[in-house]
Amino acid sequence: MLGYLATIGWEVYALDLRAVAGQGATPPLGAMTFADLLAVAAEALDAMTQPAVVLGHGLGGLIALKLAEIRPLKAAVALGPLVPGCANPLTSGWSKLPALWLGRPLAPPRGRTLFEFLFDVEPFQRPAMVNALVPDAARAAREVSSGRIDFATRPDMPPRLVIAGEVDTFAPAQKVAAFAQSIGAAAAIARGRGHWLIGGRAMERTVGEAHRFLVRSLGQDLLLLFPDEWKVKPGGDPQ
């Protein structure tokens, strides 16, 4: 996705929130909380010379939305964000309990869960994508699924967009739309798409929808033309 954004003229920086795990005062990966991940992302933004548009996927989508509350962003876009207070296949099941309760790294999905996770990835790309998956912060994921992360609805918030896949089993479209509405964000549904909105067949339309939203919100200087296949209604009600 980074390469694609760069080709359409964006200046792009990728932040690996896991890379600092266990360094200095930062806890090990499995024990990192949502607040720990947020602090890493906020520190990176503080090093930039001007407000940024922040995009995140899954748990990173919630980080993007939370950054909009505490930093002067231009806008925030969450792609398939995990829904606070809702269990999902990434954190459900007996095999996940040791990581969730003991603060160990949360293993990447396997079996059917893995297939659904990479639903939109092109078949020739799947082996590489499977090998690229890495463990994640179990404690932060547990905080989200248990509903311990709150989001503000202040009127001074920057533009925020939440994009959900129509057949996403990790972040179900109806729950994502309801979450977006509860925080006053716009919502869009990617028809026929699953959770993997940042690559494969879904990526171009995902970026196109995000770009159109930014143009409407921030000005015509961001305008690029994409097929108008999706609709967005402010307040989180997908059309």
C-alpha positions in Angstrom: 0.0 0.0 0.0 2.9 2.4 0.7 4.1 2.1 -2.9 0.7 2.7 -4.3 0.2 5.9 -2.2 3.6 7.1 -3.2 2.7 6.6 -6.9 -0.4 8.9 -6.6 1.7 11.7 -5.1 1.5 11.2 -1.4 4.5 11.6 0.9 4.3 8.5 3.0 5.9 7.3 6.2 5.3 3.8 7.7 5.4 3.4 11.4 6.1 -0.1 12.9 4.6 0.1 16.4 6.0 -3.2 17.3 9.6 -2.3 16.5 10.2 -0.5 19.8 8.8 -3.3 22.0 11.1 -4.2 24.9 13.4 -1.1 24.3 14.0 1.3 27.1 10.9 1.9 29.2 8.7 0.2 26.6 7.3 -3.2 27.7 7.7 -6.4 25.7 5.4 -6.8 22.8 2.9 -9.1 24.4 2.6 -6.7 27.4 2.2 -3.5 25.4 -1.1 -1.8 26.1 -3.2 0.4 23.8 -1.7 3.4 25.6 1.8 2.2 24.9 1.1 1.8 21.2 -0.6 5.2 21.1 2.5 6.8 22.8 4.8 5.4 20.2 2.6 6.7 17.3 2.2 10.1 19.0 6.0 10.5 19.4 6.5 9.8 15.7 3.9 12.5 14.9 5.7 15.0 17.2 8.8 14.6 15.1 7.0 15.8 11.9 7.0 19.4 10.9 3.4 19.7 10.0 0.1 17.9 10.7 -0.4 14.6 8.9 -3.2 12.4 7.6 -3.0 9.2 9.6 -4.2 5.9 8.2 -4.3 2.6 10.1 -5.6 -0.9 9.6 -7.2 -3.2 12.3 -5.8 -2.2 15.7 -3.8 0.5 13.9 -7.1 2.0 12.7 -8.1 2.6 16.3 -4.7 4.2 17.0 -5.4 6.5 14.1 -8.8 7.5 15.4 -7.4 8.0 18.9 -4.5 10.2 17.6 -7.2 12.5 16.2 -8.1 13.3 19.8 -4.7 14.1 21.1 -2.7 15.5 18.2 -3.4 18.2 15.6 -4.0 15.9 12.6 -5.3 16.9 9.2 -7.5 13.8 9.2 -7.6 10.2 10.3 -8.7 7.1 8.4 -9.3 3.7 10.0 -9.4 0.7 7.7 -11.3 -2.3 9.1 -10.7 -1.2 12.7 -11.4 -3.7 15.5 -14.6 -2.7 17.2 -14.2 -1.8 20.9 -16.2 -4.1 23.1 -16.7 -6.8 20.4 -14.9 -10.1 20.3 -13.3 -11.1 17.1 -11.6 -14.3 15.7 -8.1 -12.8 16.3 -8.6 -12.8 20.0 -11.3 -15.5 20.5 -10.7 -19.2 21.3 -8.9 -21.3 23.9 -5.6 -21.1 22.0 -5.5 -17.3 22.5 -6.0 -17.3 26.3 -2.4 -17.8 27.4 -1.3 -14.8 25.4 -4.2 -12.6 26.4 -4.0 -13.3 30.1 -0.2 -13.7 30.5 0.8 -10.8 28.3 2.6 -12.9 25.7 2.7 -11.9 22.0 -0.5 -12.8 20.2 0.3 -15.3 17.4 -0.8 -14.6 13.8 -4.0 -16.3 12.7 -4.0 -19.8 11.3 -6.3 -22.2 9.5 -9.7 -20.8 8.5 -9.1 -17.6 10.4 -6.0 -17.0 8.3 -7.9 -17.7 5.1 -10.6 -15.1 6.1 -7.9 -12.7 7.2 -6.3 -12.7 3.7 -9.6 -13.0 1.8 -8.8 -10.2 -0.5 -5.1 -11.0 -1.2 -4.3 -12.3 -4.7 -3.6 -16.0 -4.7 0.0 -15.6 -6.0 0.7 -13.1 -3.1 -0.7 -15.2 -0.3 2.4 -17.3 0.6 4.5 -14.1 0.9 1.8 -12.4 3.0 1.5 -15.4 5.3 5.2 -15.4 5.9 5.1 -11.6 6.6 2.6 -11.9 9.4 4.1 -11.3 12.8 2.9 -11.6 16.5 1.0 -8.6 17.9 0.3 -6.9 21.2 -2.0 -9.2 23.1 -2.7 -6.9 26.0 -3.8 -4.1 23.7 -6.0 -6.4 21.8 -7.6 -7.6 25.0 -8.3 -4.0 26.1 -10.1 -3.3 22.8 -12.2 -6.5 22.8 -13.2 -5.9 26.4 -14.4 -2.4 25.6 -11.9 -0.6 27.8 -10.9 2.0 25.2 -13.1 5.0 24.9 -13.3 7.5 22.0 -14.3 11.2 22.2 -17.0 12.9 20.1 -15.9 16.5 20.5 -17.0 19.0 17.8 -13.4 20.2 17.2 -12.2 16.8 16.0 -10.5 16.6 12.6 -12.2 14.8 9.7 -12.4 11.0 10.4 -13.3 8.2 8.1 -13.9 4.5 8.9 -13.9 2.0 6.1 -15.2 -1.6 6.6 -15.3 -4.6 4.3 -18.8 -5.8 3.6 -17.9 -9.5 4.5 -15.2 -8.8 7.1 -15.5 -11.3 9.9 -12.9 -9.5 12.1 -14.6 -6.1 12.0 -18.2 -6.7 10.9 -19.5 -3.9 8.7 -22.7 -3.2 10.7 -20.7 -3.0 14.0 -18.0 -0.8 12.4 -20.7 1.6 11.0 -22.4 1.8 14.4 -19.0 2.5 16.0 -18.3 5.2 13.5 -21.7 6.8 14.1 -21.1 6.8 17.9 -18.0 8.9 17.5 -19.3 11.2 14.8 -17.1 9.8 12.0 -18.0 9.1 8.4 -18.3 5.5 7.3 -17.9 3.6 4.0 -18.5 0.0 3.1 -16.3 -1.8 0.6 -18.8 -4.0 -1.2 -17.8 -7.7 -1.4 -14.6 -7.1 0.5 -13.2 -8.7 3.7 -10.7 -7.5 6.3 -7.6 -7.1 4.0 -8.3 -3.6 2.7 -4.6 -2.6 2.4 -3.6 -4.9 -0.5 -4.8 -7.1 -3.3 -8.0 -6.4 -5.1 -9.4 -4.1 -2.4 -6.5 -1.7 -2.2 -7.1 0.7 -5.1 -10.8 1.3 -4.2 -9.9 1.7 -0.5 -7.3 4.3 -1.3 -9.7 5.9 -3.8 -12.5 6.2 -1.2 -10.1 7.6 1.4 -8.8 10.1 -1.1 -12.2 11.3 -2.1 -13.1 11.8 1.6 -10.0 13.8 2.1 -10.7 16.0 -0.9 -14.2 16.7 0.3 -12.9 17.4 3.8 -9.6 19.3 3.1 -9.9 20.9 -0.3 -9.7 20.4 -4.0 -5.9 20.4 -4.0 -6.0 16.8 -3.0 -8.3 15.8 -5.8 -7.5 12.7 -7.9 -10.1 10.9 -10.0 -11.2 7.4 -9.1 -14.3 5.4 -10.2 -17.2 6.5 -8.0 -18.2 3.0 -6.8 -18.8 3.7 -3.2 -20.9 6.2 -1.3 -20.2 7.9 2.1 -22.7 9.5 4.4 -21.4 11.6 7.4 -22.3 10.1 10.7 -21.4 6.5 9.9 -24.5 5.4 7.9 -23.3 3.5 4.8 -25.4 3.8 1.7 
